[in-house]
Amino acid sequence: MTEVELVPEESARRVLSEAVKNGGDLSEIYIEDRQSTTLSLEDSKVEEAVRGLDRGAGIRVFYGGLATYAHSDDLSEASLLTAAREAASAARGTNRSQVLAFTHAHSDLVFTSQRPFDEVSDRAKGELLRDLDREARVYDPRVSQVQVLYGEYRRRVWIGNSEGLWAEDERNILRLILVVMARRQDLVQESIRGIGGQMGLELLDQVDPVAEVRDAAASAVRMLDAEPAPAGPMPVVMNHGWGGVLFHEACGHALEADAVMQGGSIFAGRLGERVASPLITLVDDATLPGRRGSFRFDDDGRPSQRTVLIEQGVLREYMWDLAQARSAGRQSTGNGRRESFRYLPMPRMTNTLIEAGESDPDDILRSVKRGLYVKMLGGGQADTARGDFVFSVNEGYLIEDGRLTAPVRGANLIGNGPEILREITMVGNDLELDKGLGMCGKGQQVPVGVGQPTLLIPSITVGGTKGH
């Protein structure tokens, strides 16, 4: 980054020295500067732009198998030294650890913003929101409500530790969320679309927001005529892209090292075992350009990387942050992430996707005599220890004789993530990543990406309101 650090390096070294004065094994400072601008539209009215600024630092000290943490939103050296003493207080060693001179970490990854956020005025951005509102409403008179949320987020981080690491990163994210509701008498249907990426305003050139809001309106109106969803076991075809959120929740969290180390994962102790269909290769990749879950260095200061979690059905790796890796004698996979300087990092997914297969998506559809096509998943929950999940279907269609027919509403998918992974019989050649909608909550909110090709699950329980 070209801008001056908020905490000079020599000051950071003195703070790190104070943190290990009681004999800690490793001390770390995490410095953050976060700026945001958000605009929202509801009832055809645009709220004034809300600007946010959050700065602070966290001090972590490792000793033995434990770590202590203290943070401060005051970046003066005196305040940071106080935080360092708080973090050091739990250590009871007698030897003062050495703090090495910093070596600046280098990354070949370049995440550029071609059009900076301030290129367009807040007034013009507000007019964009009004345009999107009008486009949705003129699509059909049954469109009853439109909500639009526009957000710009700029996050700069500096991570240094007593082993001499100094890493810097900047993450600029643009996000646009579109919610359209359609009403017919007492029946209301909602459709959500979103675009986002680690880039500047060029995102609005690459993905047409007007087309997105029209698609949301069309979906909401179409679902007013949906039939009650059938119920019972049946084949399900999962749409590419956002469909990957199911495996993010039902399998991905169980591959994060904290769940594995604490015995809360169905995948614990199973490295080298076949846990999925040979058609499935699952990866986590924080190096993808333009993606919300990407970065040059994670929040432990480790370089981002592409990690193969499951390779042709065989479990190869978990996702490790620094703390879990130190405890297990492993290497970090660059998956240490935190919501802000107020939190300790933990193992988290970045951009998690199932790689493309060889099947034509049309052939996958034609192979189903009667089943459900899931175009858009809604919310859900999963149990990492057992892999069980329940997900709602925001937009689904009957498959009859290999063709999409009537839209259905009220469907839920009920199953077990690892079992579903083992049973997948067709994987499309149409891998697509989501358009930038994802936020992951695990006590802390972080931006993520998901993706997958079209998939065929030969049998899964569909909860609906109509007998199958």
C-alpha positions as CSV (number, residue, x, y, z in Angstrom):
1,M,0.0,0.0,0.0
2,T,1.3,3.5,-0.8
3,E,-0.2,5.3,2.2
4,V,1.7,5.7,5.5
5,E,1.0,3.1,8.1
6,L,-1.2,4.3,11.0
7,V,1.4,2.9,13.5
8,P,5.1,3.4,12.5
9,E,7.0,0.1,12.3
10,E,9.4,1.1,15.1
11,S,6.5,1.8,17.4
12,A,5.0,-1.5,16.4
13,R,8.3,-3.3,17.3
14,R,8.3,-1.7,20.8
15,V,4.7,-2.8,21.3
16,L,5.6,-6.4,20.3
17,S,8.6,-6.3,22.7
18,E,6.3,-5.3,25.5
19,A,3.9,-8.1,24.6
20,V,6.5,-10.8,25.0
21,K,8.3,-9.4,28.1
22,N,6.9,-12.1,30.3
23,G,8.2,-14.9,28.0
24,G,5.5,-15.3,25.4
25,D,6.5,-17.5,22.4
26,L,5.1,-15.1,19.8
27,S,3.5,-11.7,19.8
28,E,1.5,-10.1,17.0
29,I,0.0,-6.7,16.2
30,Y,-3.0,-6.3,13.9
31,I,-3.7,-2.8,12.8
32,E,-6.9,-1.9,10.8
33,D,-8.4,1.1,9.1
34,R,-11.9,0.6,7.8
35,Q,-14.0,3.1,5.8
36,S,-17.5,2.6,4.4
37,T,-20.2,4.4,2.6
38,T,-23.7,3.0,2.4
39,L,-27.0,4.2,0.7
40,S,-30.3,2.5,1.0
41,L,-33.7,2.8,-0.8
42,E,-37.0,1.8,0.6
43,D,-40.5,2.9,-0.3
44,S,-38.9,4.7,-3.3
45,K,-37.0,7.0,-1.0
46,V,-33.2,7.1,-0.8
47,E,-31.7,7.7,2.6
48,E,-28.7,10.0,2.9
49,A,-25.3,8.4,2.6
50,V,-24.0,7.0,5.8
51,R,-20.2,7.1,6.3
52,G,-18.3,5.0,8.7
53,L,-14.7,5.0,10.0
54,D,-13.3,2.4,12.3
55,R,-9.7,2.2,13.3
56,G,-7.8,0.2,15.9
57,A,-5.4,-2.5,16.7
58,G,-5.3,-5.9,18.4
59,I,-2.3,-7.5,20.3
60,R,-2.1,-11.2,20.6
61,V,0.5,-13.2,22.6
62,F,1.0,-17.0,22.2
63,Y,2.5,-19.0,25.0
64,G,2.5,-22.8,25.0
65,G,-0.8,-23.9,23.6
66,L,-2.7,-20.8,24.6
67,A,-3.1,-17.2,23.4
68,T,-4.2,-14.0,25.0
69,Y,-5.6,-10.9,23.2
70,A,-6.3,-7.3,23.9
71,H,-7.4,-4.5,21.6
72,S,-7.6,-0.7,21.5
73,D,-9.3,1.8,19.2
74,D,-6.6,4.3,20.2
75,L,-3.6,3.9,18.0
76,S,-1.2,6.0,20.1
77,E,1.8,4.1,21.2
78,A,0.9,4.6,24.9
79,S,-2.5,2.9,24.4
80,L,-1.0,0.1,22.4
81,L,1.7,-0.6,25.0
82,T,-1.1,-0.8,27.6
83,A,-2.9,-3.3,25.5
84,A,0.3,-5.3,25.0
85,R,0.8,-5.4,28.8
86,E,-2.8,-6.7,29.2
87,A,-2.1,-9.4,26.6
88,A,1.2,-10.3,28.2
89,S,-0.2,-10.6,31.7
90,A,-1.2,-14.2,31.4
91,A,2.3,-15.4,30.5
92,R,4.5,-16.3,33.5
93,G,7.9,-17.0,31.9
94,T,11.1,-15.4,32.9
95,N,12.9,-15.0,29.6
96,R,12.2,-12.0,27.4
97,S,11.7,-13.2,23.8
98,Q,13.5,-11.4,21.0
99,V,11.7,-9.3,18.5
100,L,13.3,-9.6,15.1
101,A,13.5,-6.8,12.5
102,F,10.6,-6.7,10.1
103,T,10.8,-8.2,6.7
104,H,8.0,-7.0,4.4
105,A,6.0,-9.8,2.9
106,H,5.5,-9.7,-0.8
107,S,2.5,-10.9,-2.8
108,D,2.3,-11.2,-6.6
109,L,-1.5,-10.9,-6.4
110,V,-2.9,-7.6,-7.8
111,F,-6.4,-6.7,-7.0
112,T,-6.9,-3.3,-8.8
113,S,-9.8,-0.8,-8.7
114,Q,-10.1,0.7,-12.2
115,R,-12.8,3.1,-11.2
116,P,-12.4,4.5,-7.6
117,F,-15.5,4.9,-5.4
118,D,-15.2,8.7,-5.4
119,E,-15.4,8.9,-9.2
120,V,-19.2,9.2,-8.9
121,S,-21.0,11.5,-6.5
122,D,-23.3,10.3,-3.8
123,R,-26.1,12.1,-5.6
124,A,-25.5,10.1,-8.8
125,K,-25.4,6.8,-6.8
126,G,-28.7,7.7,-5.2
127,E,-30.1,8.3,-8.6
128,L,-29.0,4.8,-9.6
129,L,-31.0,3.4,-6.7
130,R,-34.0,5.3,-7.8
131,D,-33.6,4.0,-11.4
132,L,-33.5,0.4,-10.1
133,D,-36.6,1.0,-8.1
134,R,-38.4,2.4,-11.1
135,E,-37.3,-0.5,-13.3
136,A,-38.6,-3.1,-10.9
137,R,-42.0,-1.3,-10.5
138,V,-42.6,-0.8,-14.2
139,Y,-41.9,-4.5,-14.8
140,D,-45.3,-5.5,-13.5
141,P,-48.0,-3.7,-11.4
142,R,-47.9,-6.6,-8.9
143,V,-44.4,-5.5,-7.8
144,S,-45.3,-4.0,-4.4
145,Q,-42.0,-3.2,-2.7
146,V,-38.4,-2.7,-3.6
147,Q,-35.4,-2.4,-1.4
148,V,-31.9,-1.5,-2.6
149,L,-28.7,-1.4,-0.5
150,Y,-25.5,0.0,-1.9
151,G,-22.3,-0.3,0.0
152,E,-18.6,0.6,-0.5
153,Y,-16.1,-0.8,1.9
154,R,-12.4,0.0,2.1
155,R,-10.3,-2.0,4.5
156,R,-6.6,-1.6,5.1
157,V,-4.7,-3.9,7.4
158,W,-1.1,-4.3,8.7
159,I,0.1,-7.4,10.5
160,G,3.4,-7.6,12.3
161,N,4.8,-10.2,14.7
162,S,7.9,-10.8,16.8
163,E,9.3,-13.3,14.3
164,G,9.9,-10.4,11.9
165,L,6.8,-10.7,9.7
166,W,5.3,-7.5,8.3
167,A,2.4,-7.9,5.9
168,E,0.0,-5.3,4.4
169,D,-3.2,-5.6,2.5
170,E,-6.0,-3.4,1.1
171,R,-9.4,-4.8,0.3
172,N,-11.9,-2.6,-1.6
173,I,-15.4,-4.1,-1.9
174,L,-18.5,-2.9,-3.7
175,R,-21.8,-4.5,-3.0
176,L,-25.4,-4.0,-4.3
177,I,-28.3,-5.9,-2.8
178,L,-31.7,-5.9,-4.6
179,V,-34.9,-7.2,-2.9
180,V,-38.2,-7.2,-4.9
181,M,-41.5,-8.3,-3.5
182,A,-44.6,-9.0,-5.5
183,R,-48.1,-9.2,-4.1
184,R,-51.4,-10.7,-5.2
185,Q,-54.1,-10.2,-2.5
186,D,-52.6,-11.9,0.6
187,L,-49.9,-13.8,-1.2
188,V,-46.4,-12.1,-1.2
189,Q,-43.3,-13.5,-2.9
190,E,-39.8,-12.2,-2.5
191,S,-36.8,-12.4,-4.8
192,I,-33.3,-11.4,-3.9
193,R,-30.4,-10.6,-6.2
194,G,-27.0,-9.2,-5.5
195,I,-23.8,-8.2,-7.1
196,G,-20.5,-7.6,-5.4
197,G,-16.7,-7.9,-5.8
198,Q,-13.3,-6.8,-4.7
199,M,-13.1,-3.9,-7.1
200,G,-14.2,-0.4,-7.8
201,L,-17.2,1.1,-9.7
202,E,-16.2,-1.0,-12.8
203,L,-18.3,-3.7,-11.2
204,L,-21.4,-1.7,-12.4
205,D,-20.0,-1.9,-15.9
206,Q,-19.3,-5.6,-15.8
207,V,-22.6,-6.7,-14.3
208,D,-25.7,-4.7,-15.4
209,P,-27.7,-3.9,-12.2
210,V,-30.8,-3.0,-14.3
211,A,-30.8,-6.5,-15.7
212,E,-30.4,-7.9,-12.2
213,V,-33.4,-6.0,-10.8
214,R,-35.6,-6.9,-13.7
215,D,-34.6,-10.6,-13.2
216,A,-35.6,-10.2,-9.5
217,A,-38.9,-8.7,-10.4
218,A,-39.6,-11.4,-12.9
219,S,-38.8,-14.1,-10.4
220,A,-41.1,-12.5,-7.7
221,V,-44.0,-12.2,-10.1
222,R,-43.5,-15.6,-11.5
223,M,-43.6,-17.2,-8.1
224,L,-47.0,-15.7,-7.4
225,D,-48.3,-18.5,-9.7
226,A,-46.2,-21.2,-8.2
227,E,-47.8,-24.5,-7.1
228,P,-47.3,-25.9,-3.6
229,A,-44.0,-27.8,-3.6
230,P,-44.2,-31.6,-3.7
231,A,-42.9,-33.5,-0.6
232,G,-40.8,-36.6,-0.2
233,P,-37.6,-38.0,-1.6
234,M,-36.9,-37.1,-5.2
235,P,-34.0,-36.1,-7.6
236,V,-32.9,-32.6,-7.3
237,V,-30.9,-30.6,-9.9
238,M,-29.0,-27.7,-8.3
239,N,-28.4,-24.6,-10.4
240,H,-24.8,-23.5,-10.8
241,G,-23.4,-20.5,-8.9
242,W,-25.2,-19.6,-5.7
243,G,-26.2,-23.3,-5.2
244,G,-22.8,-23.7,-3.8
245,V,-24.0,-22.1,-0.6
246,L,-25.5,-25.4,0.4
247,F,-22.1,-27.1,0.5
248,H,-20.5,-24.0,2.1
249,E,-22.9,-24.5,5.1
250,A,-23.4,-28.3,5.1
251,C,-19.7,-29.3,4.4
252,G,-17.4,-26.3,4.4
253,H,-17.7,-25.3,8.0
254,A,-17.0,-28.9,9.0
255,L,-13.6,-28.6,7.1
256,E,-12.5,-25.6,9.2
257,A,-9.7,-26.6,11.6
258,D,-11.3,-25.3,14.8
259,A,-14.3,-27.6,14.3
260,V,-12.0,-30.5,13.4
261,M,-9.7,-29.9,16.4
262,Q,-12.6,-29.6,18.9
263,G,-14.2,-32.8,17.7
264,G,-17.2,-30.9,16.2
265,S,-16.7,-32.0,12.6
266,I,-18.0,-35.1,10.8
267,F,-14.7,-35.0,8.8
268,A,-12.3,-35.1,11.8
269,G,-9.6,-37.7,11.5
270,R,-10.5,-38.7,8.0
271,L,-7.7,-37.3,5.9
272,G,-7.0,-39.6,3.0
273,E,-10.5,-41.2,3.1
274,R,-13.1,-41.1,0.4
275,V,-15.8,-38.8,1.6
276,A,-17.5,-37.8,-1.6
277,S,-18.3,-39.0,-5.1
278,P,-15.2,-39.3,-7.3
279,L,-16.8,-36.6,-9.4
280,I,-16.3,-34.0,-6.6
281,T,-13.3,-31.8,-6.2
282,L,-13.8,-29.1,-3.6
283,V,-11.4,-26.2,-3.2
284,D,-11.1,-23.0,-1.2
285,D,-9.3,-20.3,-3.1
286,A,-8.5,-16.8,-1.7
287,T,-6.4,-15.8,-4.8
288,L,-9.2,-15.4,-7.3
289,P,-9.2,-11.8,-8.7
290,G,-12.2,-9.6,-8.0
291,R,-13.8,-12.0,-5.6
292,R,-15.2,-10.9,-2.2
293,G,-13.5,-13.7,-0.3
294,S,-10.1,-13.0,-1.8
295,F,-7.0,-11.2,-0.2
296,R,-3.3,-11.1,-0.5
297,F,-2.6,-12.0,3.1
298,D,-5.0,-13.4,5.7
299,D,-5.6,-11.8,9.0
300,D,-2.7,-13.7,10.5
301,G,-0.4,-12.2,7.9
302,R,-0.1,-15.5,6.0
303,P,-0.2,-15.5,2.2
304,S,-3.5,-16.5,0.6
305,Q,-3.6,-19.7,-1.4
306,R,-5.7,-22.2,-3.2
307,T,-6.3,-25.2,-1.0
308,V,-7.7,-28.5,-2.4
309,L,-10.0,-29.8,0.4
310,I,-11.5,-32.8,-1.4
311,E,-9.8,-34.2,-4.5
312,Q,-11.9,-36.6,-6.7
313,G,-13.8,-37.6,-3.6
314,V,-10.8,-38.0,-1.3
315,L,-10.4,-35.7,1.8
316,R,-7.0,-34.0,1.4
317,E,-6.9,-31.0,3.7
318,Y,-8.6,-28.8,6.3
319,M,-8.6,-25.0,6.4
320,W,-6.1,-23.8,9.0
321,D,-5.4,-20.5,10.7
322,L,-2.2,-19.7,12.6
323,A,-3.5,-20.6,16.1
324,Q,-5.0,-24.0,15.1
325,A,-2.0,-24.8,13.0
326,R,0.5,-24.1,15.8
327,S,-1.6,-26.2,18.2
328,A,-1.6,-29.2,15.7
329,G,1.9,-28.8,14.4
330,R,0.6,-28.0,10.9
331,Q,1.1,-25.1,8.5
332,S,-1.5,-22.4,8.1
333,T,-3.4,-22.6,4.8
334,G,-4.0,-18.8,4.9
335,N,-7.6,-19.1,6.3
336,G,-7.2,-16.9,9.4
337,R,-10.0,-14.3,9.2
338,R,-11.6,-11.8,11.5
339,E,-14.4,-9.4,11.3
340,S,-12.3,-6.5,12.8
341,F,-9.5,-5.7,15.1
342,R,-11.8,-6.4,18.0
343,Y,-11.8,-10.1,17.3
344,L,-9.4,-13.0,17.3
345,P,-8.9,-14.6,13.9
346,M,-10.4,-18.1,13.3
347,P,-10.3,-20.6,10.4
348,R,-12.8,-19.4,7.8
349,M,-13.7,-20.1,4.3
350,T,-12.8,-17.6,1.5
351,N,-14.1,-18.6,-2.0
352,T,-15.2,-22.2,-1.8
353,L,-16.3,-24.0,-4.9
354,I,-16.9,-27.4,-6.5
355,E,-14.9,-27.7,-9.7
356,A,-16.4,-28.3,-13.1
357,G,-17.2,-31.8,-14.3
358,E,-17.8,-33.2,-17.7
359,S,-21.6,-33.4,-18.1
360,D,-23.7,-31.0,-20.3
361,P,-26.2,-29.2,-18.0
362,D,-29.0,-30.0,-20.5
363,D,-28.2,-33.7,-20.3
364,I,-28.4,-33.5,-16.5
365,L,-31.9,-32.0,-16.8
366,R,-33.0,-34.5,-19.4
367,S,-31.9,-37.4,-17.2
368,V,-34.6,-36.6,-14.6
369,K,-38.1,-38.0,-15.1
370,R,-39.7,-36.1,-12.2
371,G,-37.9,-34.0,-9.7
372,L,-37.1,-30.5,-8.5
373,Y,-34.9,-27.9,-10.1
374,V,-33.4,-25.4,-7.5
375,K,-32.6,-22.1,-9.2
376,M,-32.1,-20.0,-6.0
377,L,-31.6,-21.2,-2.5
378,G,-32.7,-19.1,0.5
379,G,-31.6,-19.4,4.1
380,G,-30.7,-22.5,6.0
381,Q,-28.8,-24.1,8.9
382,A,-26.4,-27.0,9.2
383,D,-24.9,-29.1,12.0
384,T,-21.1,-29.4,11.5
385,A,-20.8,-32.3,13.9
386,R,-23.3,-34.5,12.0
387,G,-23.6,-32.7,8.6
388,D,-27.4,-32.5,8.8
389,F,-29.0,-29.4,7.0
390,V,-32.2,-27.8,6.2
391,F,-32.4,-25.1,3.4
392,S,-35.3,-23.2,2.0
393,V,-35.8,-22.9,-1.8
394,N,-36.5,-19.3,-2.9
395,E,-37.1,-20.2,-6.5
396,G,-37.7,-23.8,-7.7
397,Y,-39.4,-25.6,-10.6
398,L,-40.8,-29.0,-11.3
399,I,-38.8,-31.2,-13.6
400,E,-41.1,-33.4,-15.7
401,D,-39.8,-35.7,-18.4
402,G,-36.5,-33.8,-18.5
403,R,-38.0,-30.3,-18.8
404,L,-38.7,-27.5,-16.5
405,T,-42.4,-26.9,-16.0
406,A,-44.3,-25.2,-13.2
407,P,-42.7,-23.0,-10.5
408,V,-43.2,-24.3,-7.0
409,R,-43.1,-22.5,-3.6
410,G,-42.6,-23.6,0.0
411,A,-39.9,-26.2,-0.7
412,N,-37.2,-27.1,1.7
413,L,-34.2,-29.4,1.2
414,I,-33.5,-31.7,4.1
415,G,-30.5,-33.9,4.1
416,N,-26.9,-34.6,5.2
417,G,-24.0,-32.8,3.5
418,P,-21.4,-35.6,3.4
419,E,-24.1,-38.1,2.3
420,I,-25.2,-35.8,-0.5
421,L,-21.5,-35.3,-1.6
422,R,-21.1,-39.1,-1.8
423,E,-24.3,-39.6,-3.8
424,I,-23.9,-36.9,-6.6
425,T,-24.0,-38.7,-9.9
426,M,-23.6,-35.9,-12.5
427,V,-21.5,-32.7,-12.4
428,G,-21.9,-30.1,-15.1
429,N,-19.2,-28.4,-17.1
430,D,-20.7,-25.0,-16.3
431,L,-18.9,-23.9,-13.2
432,E,-20.0,-20.5,-12.1
433,L,-19.3,-18.4,-9.0
434,D,-21.9,-16.4,-7.2
435,K,-22.4,-12.8,-8.2
436,G,-21.2,-11.4,-4.9
437,L,-24.1,-11.9,-2.4
438,G,-22.3,-14.0,0.3
439,M,-21.7,-13.0,3.9
440,C,-20.7,-15.8,6.3
441,G,-21.6,-15.6,10.0
442,K,-19.7,-17.7,12.5
443,G,-19.8,-15.4,15.5
444,Q,-18.1,-12.9,13.1
445,Q,-19.3,-11.7,9.7
446,V,-16.9,-11.9,6.8
447,P,-17.4,-11.7,3.0
448,V,-17.2,-15.0,1.1
449,G,-17.7,-16.5,-2.3
450,V,-19.3,-19.8,-3.3
451,G,-19.6,-21.6,-6.6
452,Q,-20.4,-24.8,-8.3
453,P,-21.5,-26.3,-11.7
454,T,-25.0,-27.8,-12.2
455,L,-25.3,-30.9,-10.0
456,L,-27.6,-33.9,-9.9
457,I,-28.5,-35.3,-6.5
458,P,-30.3,-38.5,-7.3
459,S,-32.4,-38.4,-4.1
460,I,-32.9,-35.9,-1.4
461,T,-35.9,-35.2,0.9
462,V,-37.9,-32.3,-0.2
463,G,-40.2,-30.8,2.4
464,G,-43.3,-29.3,0.8
465,T,-46.9,-28.7,1.3
466,K,-48.2,-31.2,-1.4
467,G,-47.8,-34.9,-1.3
468,H,-45.3,-36.4,-3.7
